């Protein structure tokens, strides 16, 4: 059964910012980055529990797009088969950004 994927507005800002950065580094790289992120998004609709990392005390998970040091952060609501995509963060970015995003979830 497919899962419903809901994306918070902040995710789109994250994607645009990172994509623009890659595009300025090399023409076409921003589009490749966005494609890899969208691949993760598509995988979440199939099985968000597979190949993911998880915070020990919360149902917050993340996956990495191929070949880019970013993580797609999301939570899983198993009862409703819903995935809420919270953020797209650089893998080395400080955890405080993530804490701010998940406080309301």
C-alpha positions, 0 to 999 in steps of 0.5 A: 500500500502506498503512503501519503506524503505531505511536505511542509512549506519549509522543505521547498525553501530548503530545496530551492536554497540548496539547488541554487547553491549547486547550480551556481557551482556547476550548470545543471547540478542543481537540477540533478540534486533536485532529481535525487531529492525527488527520488527519495520523496518517491521512495517515501511513498512506497516504504518510508521505514526502509533504509532510514535512520531514526532518532531514538526518542521520536519517530523522526527519520531521515534518508540521504539522496544519492551522491549529495550530503543532504538528508530528507527529514520526515516523520511517519504516522503509521496509523494513517499511512502518512509521511510528513516531510519536515526538512532538507538539511545538509548532513553537517548542519547543526542539529538546532535547525532540526530541533526547531522544525520538529518542536511542533510535530 
